[in-house]
Amino acid sequence: MPRTALFLALFALSSVDARAHAPPYATGIGFHVTPAGERSMIRTNRGLIVGSREQGFRLVCNDAFRASLAEKVPVAELGGGGLLVGTYAGGLLRSDAALCDFDAVGPAEVSPVDVVRGADGLVRALLLPLDGSDGGLFESADGGASFERLAPVGTAPTALVTAPSDPERVYVSTNTTEGSQSIGHVLVSRDGGRHFTERVLELDATELRTYVLAVDASNPARLFVRTESRDGIAPERLLLSEDAGATFRAALTAQGPITLAFGDAGEAWAGSATGLYRSRDRGATFEPLENAALTRISCLAVHGGQLYACALSSLELGVLVSPDAGTTFRWFLRFPEVTARATCPKTSDEGASCALAFEDWSLEQLVPGAAPPSTAPGAAAEAPEAGGDRASGCRIGASKQPGILELACTALVVLWGAHRRKRHA
């Protein structure tokens, strides 16, 4: 971010009330089977939103698992409703099925970069030690309770994916620099991540990093990689490799961050800051869907034959769903529809730390009839520990603010995230 823009952002925020947080936005969506049935899990900068259209949505605030507003928290479903979550302050955390308690697991003093659960049920975690030493790939065969280190992955890993049709095929993206030149690397494993072959991916002058995004569901050698632009303005590339990373070609160029999802019958969708794209040849080529009327797309998922998108529509951020392959969309989740916290004991991580966060949420989202958590049954009145959401967030007032203040707050969140990423680059 230019110094002038940073100064203006700080000036805009300096004279306003410091209670509210950055406006909520979604960065991921999944659908998990729990003992109580299927539920959706929407990852946001303010916490995890869980539930369904039929039963309602509930918020598990960032403080429950020690996440900051600037983090895009890696999450993997463990089966039975539990999650593996990675945060900078908390490290690797394993939740119960109700998402009330989050217990530390795995190595200490690490920053989790990515976590995935493969088709074989094994859980893998890409971890970067806080002391600056090489990162490593770790594996759990007991649902995230314990982890074994498989292989080193260098000092700047960015993402991890496994092939749906061959869980032994594992891809990791990393990055290095030579002077002012960034160099992307794709590490390819055929034995579950115990040994890797390195592929070098040439980046141009506008590109900073690479991220492995996805592997074709039926072909483990078809890999998709996203490049990140240096300034957030220059277009990104969605790169396709048909030979497990030996060679790449651009399948799409668009303003990022680019996200990707696959459907049936050879369809794929890519989302960007400017709109939605569809592919009818499994991601080999894309065409824009002009009538989708979505921008700022930050996640895509296909579930039950429907396409879900975290996006901006009619000047409102939330999650939308399309029953017709992206031609039309309707709302799946508007943030003011989240009118309750997760149902948790007062002594749980959520119960002890999320009362004030949800009070802020209720005020900002103008939740009708929402009682302050301090008077709700079972709610905790204690303030969250320092370092949680209230201690690290960008806060610009308890009610909705003019657009310039929201943009300034978001700019600061983005800047802080970029600063922290550079510390580990």
N, C-alpha and C positions, 0 to 999 in steps of 0.2 A: 504494500500500500504506500503511495507517495506520502512524504512528510506533510504536505499541505492538507491532504485529505484526512490524515490522522489528526492534525491540529483542529480542523473544523469539526471532526467527530467529537473530540474531547471538549471543545468549546460548547457544542450544542448540548452536551450532557451535563455540563458543570453546574447549571443553575436549576436543575429540575429535581423533583422528589426522587429519592433513591430506594423505593420499595419494590417496584415491579421489575420483571426480568425481560430479556429479549423475547419478542413474539415467538410463539411455538411454531415449529415446522418439523415435518416428518422426514426421516432419512432411511426408513426400511419398514417392510411389512412381511410377516410370516403367519402361517396358520398351523396351530399345534393341537394335537390330541391330548386331552387331559382326562383324569378320572371323572370329571364333571361333563365331558363332551368337548367338542372342538371350540377353540377360541382363536381370535386373531390377536396378534401382538405387534403393535406399531411402535417403532423406535422413534423418539423425538429428542430434540435438544433439551427438553424439560423432564424427560423420564420415559418410562414405558407405559403405553396405553394398552390395556387388555380388555377383551370382552367381545361382544357381537352386537349386531343391529337389534336382535330380538331381546337380549338380556341386558343391554346397556354397556357402556364403557367406563372403566375405572383407571385412575392414574396411580402408578408407582413412581414416586418422585426420584429425582437424581440422588438426593441425599441418602436414600436407602442403600445404594451401592457405590456411593462416594464418587459420583461423576460430576464433571463441570459442564457448563453450557457449551464450551468450545470443543468438547469431545464428540466424535462420531463413534459411539460405543460399539465394539464388536460383540455380537451375541450369537450363540448357537443353542439350538434346542437339544435337550438331553434325553427326551423321552419321558412320558409320564407327567409332563407339565413343567419340569425343572429347566432352568437355563444355565448356561455358562456365560458369564459376562466379564469383560475386561475393562478396567478403568485405570487411569494413571495413578490415582491416589490409593486405590484398593488392590491393584494387581488382578490376578485371576480370582473370580468369585463364583461360587456354585449356589444356586438358589433352591429353595423348596418349591413344591408344585404350586403353592398359593402366591409365590413371589413376595413373601413376607420377610424372610431371612436370607442373607447373602453371606456365606462363609468363605473365607480365604482358602484356596487350594493351590497346589503347584508350587513352583519356586517363589521365593520372596524377592523383593527389590527388583521387580521387572515391570516393564511397560508392555502390556499386551497389544500387539499390532493387529492380529486377526485370529479368529477362532472359527472352526467348521466342524460339522459332524458329517462324516462320509456315509455313503450308501451301505458300508459294512458295519455301521454303528460305532466305529472308532471316532474319538474326538481328538482333533489336532489343534495345537495352539502355536502361533508364531509370536515369540517373546523376545523383547529387547532388554537386556540388563541396564539398570539405571547408572551403572558405573562406567558406561561407554564401551564395554567389551562387546565381542561379536554376539549377535542374536542367534537364536536357535529354534529349531522345530521340535516340538514336544508332542507326545501322544498319550492318550488315556484309553485303557481298555475296560475301565470300571465306571463309566458314566461320569467322568470328570472328578472322581474322588482323589485320584493320584495320577502323576504324570511321569513319563520316561523321556529323557532327551534323546532325540534321534540323530540330529545332524546340525552342524553350524550353518548359518545362512548369511554371514556378513554383518556389517554395522548399520545398514540402512534398508531393512526389508520393509515392504509396503503392503503386501496382500498375499493370500493363500487360497487356492482352489483345488478341489479334487474332482476327478472325472466320475460322473454318475454311473457310467457303464463299466468302469474299472477303477475301484477305489485305491488300487495300488499306484495309479498314475496321479502324481501330486505335482503341482506347479507353484512356485514361489517367485514373486517379483522383488528385485532389489535394485539399488541405484548407487552409483559412484560418481565422482567428479574428477576431471583433469583440468585444472585451471578454472576457466569459466564454462567449460563444456560438461554437460551432464551426459552420463552413459547409463542406459537401462540394461538390466540383466534379467533373464528368465532362467530359473533353475528348474530342471525337469528330472523327476524321479519315476522309476518304474517299479520300485520295491517299497512303496508306502512312505517314502520320505527318509529312508536310511542312507541312501546315496543319491547324489545329484550330478547331472551334466549341465554345465553352464552355457547359455546362449546369450550373445551380446546383441542388444537391440539399439540400433542407431537412432538418436534423437536429433531433431533440428534445433536451431538456436532459440526458438520460442518455447521449447518444451523442457520441463524440469524433472519429472518423474514418470515411471510406468507403474501400472497396477494390473495384475492379472484379474480378469473380471468373471469369466465363465468358461466352461468346457461343454461342447456339444453333448447332448444326452445320449447319443448313439455312437459317437466316434470320439474316443479319448485323445486322438491326435489333433482335433479341431479346437484350437485355443483362441480366446478373444482377450485382447489386452487394450487397456485405455492409457493414453498419454495425458499428463497434466500440464497445462500451460503455465508459464512462469508468472504471468501477470493476471491470470483469471479472465482476461479479455480475448486474447488470441484463441482461435479455435483449437479444440483437441482432436485427436484421431482415435477412432476405434479400429484397431488392427486385428487382422485375422491370419492365423497360421494354420495351414492344412497338414503340417508335418511336425507337430509337437515342438514348435518354436524354432525350427531350423531356418525358416524364412517367413516373412510377414508381408502383407499388403494392406493398404487402407481400405476398409469397407465403408467407412463413414467419416466425414469431417464436420464437426458441429461445435457450438459453444458449450463448454462443459459446466459441471461434471457430467460425463456421459454415463448412463446406466443401461442395463440390458436385461431382457427377460425372454424366455422361450415358451412357445405354445406347442400345439399339436400340428400335424400335417405340414411341417416345414416352416411354420411362421415364427418370426421373432420380432421383438419391438425394442427400439432404442429411444431413450429419453434424453433431452438436453435442456439447456436454459431457455432455448427458443421454441421448443416444440417436440412433437412425437413423430417417430419414423417407424415404418413397418417393412419387414422383409418377408418375402414368400419363398426364399431359397436358403433357409437356415442361416441367415446372417451374412450371406455372400454379398448382397447388395441391399440397399435401403431406399425407400421413397418417403417423402414427408406426407403426413396426414394433416392436411390443411384445416379440415373441419373439426379436428379434435378440440381446438380452443384451449389447450393446456400449455403453460409455460412453467419455467423453473421446476422441471421434473427432477425429483431427487431420489425416487425409487420406483421400480416396476416389479410386478409379480403376476404370475398366472396361477389361478386356483379355481377349481371347479368349472373350467371352461370360460372363466371371466378374467379380464385384464384389470389389474389394480394399479393405480398411479398415485404417488405422493406428488402434489403439484399445486400450482397457482391457477385458479379458475375464477373468473369474474371478480378479480381483486381479493380473493380469499384463498388462504392456504389450508390444505387439508388432504384427505385421501378420497379419491374418486374411483368408480368401478364402471367398466364397460362390458355389456353383455354381447356386443357385436364386433369384436376384434379391433376395438379402438375407434370405431366410427362415431359413436355417441357415448357420453359419460353422464353418470349421475353421482350424487354425493354418497359416499360410504361412511365417512366420518368428518363432521365439522367439530372443531375443537370445543366450542361452547356446549356440545353434547356430552362432554366428559364432566359429569356432575357429582362424582363420588370418588373417594379413595378406594384402594384395594382393601378388602375386608381382612384385617390383620389384628392380632393381639397388640395391646398397648406396649408390651415389652419386646416386641419384635423390632427388627431394623426399620421396617416401614413405619410401624406404630410409634416408635420413639423419635423419628426424625422428619416425618413428612407433614406434620400438622401446619406449620407456618407456610411451607411451600404450597400446600393445597389452598390455604387461605388466600395467598397471593393469586393463585390460579383462578379461584372463584371470583375475586374482585376484577381481575383483568378480563376474563371471559364473560363477565356479567351473567354468571350462572343464576338462573331464577330460583329463588327460595333456598339457596344453598346456605346451610348454617355454618358459622365459623367453626373450624375443627376443634377449638377449645371447648365448645359446648356440645359437640356431637358425641353420642355414646361411644365409649372406648377410645376416644381420641386422646393424644398426648399433648400436653401444653409445653413440654420442654423445648427449648431452642435447639436447633441442630448443632452438631459439632462444627468448629471452624474447619474450613476446607471443603465444606459441602456446597450445595447449590447456592444458598444465600450468601455464602462467604466469597464465592468466586464468580458470580453471575454479573451480567451487564444489566443494570436496573435503572429504568427510566420513568418511574411513576406508577401509581397504583391503578390508574385508569388508562384507557386507550390513549395513546399519544399521537400528535401529528406525524405524518409520514416521514418527515425529515429526521425526527428523533429516532423512529424505529430503524431507519436506514443507518443512522449513525451508530446505534447500538449494535446492529448486525455487523457493521464494518469492524467494530472493535472485537467482536466475537471471532470473526474471520481472521483478523490480524493476530489475535492471541493464539489461535490454532496454528497459523502459519509459523509463528515464533517457536512454538513448542515442537513442531515437526522439524524445523531447522536444527534444533538442539540435537536431534537424533540422526540427522542426515550425514 
